Amino acid sequence: MAELGVDQLRADFPILQERVNGHPLVYLDSAATSQKPQQVIEAISDYYLHANANVHRGVHALGERATEVFESAREEVARFVGADPRGLIFVRNTTEGLNLVAQAFARPRLGPGDRIVATLMEHHSNLVPWQQVREQTGCQLEFIGLTPEGRLDLEEAARLLREPTRLLAVTHVSNVLGTINPIAELARMAHREGIVVCVDGAQAVPHLPVNLAELGADFYAFSGHKMLGPTGIGALWGRPQLLEEMPPFLTGGSMISVVRLEATTFDEIPHKFEAGTPDIGGTAGLRAAVAYLMGVGMEAIRRHEEELTDYALEALSEIPGLVQYGPRGVDRAGVVSFNLNGVHPHDVGTILDREGVAVRAGHHCCQPLMRHLGVAATTRASFHLYNRPYEVDSLVRGLGEVARVFGAE
Ligand SMILES: Cc1ncc(COP(=O)(O)O)c(C=O)c1O
């Protein structure tokens, strides 16, 4: 951990100095949203102080500055994930990116007799849009199940990734189990059968080196706010050839070429998918977030989170009555879900909050996965580059307090 210089990094995150309920804040909820470094906060205010104007239409200097901020953010974000910037569409978040694929790619192409395959570990954002497509087109929707450790059942994947499947929707990293799915392998299996692969990268891009050229996904969505950037901005990358063939998702200003009363022609990709004024300030923040992550290095961030996760899994395994979920191994990201001796996760979360420890409690937008695990909810601690082992110790001490209050010892 010395390698990452976490103590210096922490100084970049002003909010980590907050005190909560009389304790120093221990923020273990980065899977919900990450904290933001000063550099990101300043990039957003600099944009509004020195460059604010609308993009792609100003003939004046500020319009040029704003367009430069926006388009250079596209270049940088694409470079960060190893992708062709022509395929990088700015959206609000992962959810919007996945809805774009569902409505502009799947809906016009699928019909009764076709099949979408998703998995049991999907966040509602990568599940409900496909249920909508099923309603709209009459296609089937099936799910790859899980092994007892919480990995995808690859034998079932092989059975489902063939006729009449047209699209695989899969998360790169589970926000509950922490499982890192073998996307490159799944994409190879799918592509052999001509199946298009749509990946939810919300929990991957902030924490792992992601190279879309190597992964081979056809669509890949992620959110700025989980990767040290602001809320309200995210990206969908799509294979340019597919994007060119697709109709637009939202229509109106900024995405057109020529509009006549009878008909409209659309702009080139990616602009065809960016209707209306975008969140330009958000792209300034996201560009700064990507620069920050690249400055620290994604390999180093991954190693740091791996060490912290191992430390947490080990420490939690010593607590009597605590059940953990998710695999152990190199395919495990920095998300740790658990239940404690029948104490409701909301009670666990509330008592931890009294100790200054912020975790998430609930179904984590994964109700089908909760049902599969046989629980209504879990408590989840999740890490980012700024977390330290002593914060895991605070979590463990807080859980001792929960056990004392609920007589669970
Ligand atoms: C795996 C996964 N997918 C999708 C989402 C949705 O992200 P957003 O709310 O930014 O659209 C989340 C957020 O919690 C997530 O963890």
PDBQT file of the ligand as one rigid body, heavy atoms in Angstrom, charges set to zero:
ROOT
HETATM    1  C1  LIG A 501     -23.255  -3.051 -11.421  1.00  0.00    +0.000 C 
HETATM    2  C2  LIG A 501     -24.017  -1.751 -11.540  1.00  0.00    +0.000 A 
HETATM    3  N1  LIG A 501     -24.678  -1.488 -12.665  1.00  0.00    +0.000 NA
HETATM    4  C3  LIG A 501     -25.355  -0.357 -12.846  1.00  0.00    +0.000 A 
HETATM    5  C4  LIG A 501     -25.428   0.588 -11.856  1.00  0.00    +0.000 A 
HETATM    6  C5  LIG A 501     -26.217   1.826 -12.098  1.00  0.00    +0.000 C 
HETATM    7  O1  LIG A 501     -25.402   2.942 -12.130  1.00  0.00    +0.000 OA
HETATM    8  P1  LIG A 501     -26.043   4.379 -12.306  1.00  0.00    +0.000 P 
HETATM    9  O2  LIG A 501     -27.012   4.543 -11.157  1.00  0.00    +0.000 OA
HETATM   10  O3  LIG A 501     -24.889   5.299 -12.212  1.00  0.00    +0.000 OA
HETATM   11  O4  LIG A 501     -26.733   4.385 -13.616  1.00  0.00    +0.000 OA
HETATM   12  C6  LIG A 501     -24.773   0.374 -10.653  1.00  0.00    +0.000 A 
HETATM   13  C7  LIG A 501     -24.866   1.367  -9.582  1.00  0.00    +0.000 C 
HETATM   14  O5  LIG A 501     -24.984   1.105  -8.426  1.00  0.00    +0.000 OA
HETATM   15  C8  LIG A 501     -24.051  -0.841 -10.488  1.00  0.00    +0.000 A 
HETATM   16  O6  LIG A 501     -23.411  -1.107  -9.346  1.00  0.00    +0.000 OA
ENDROOT
TORSDOF 0
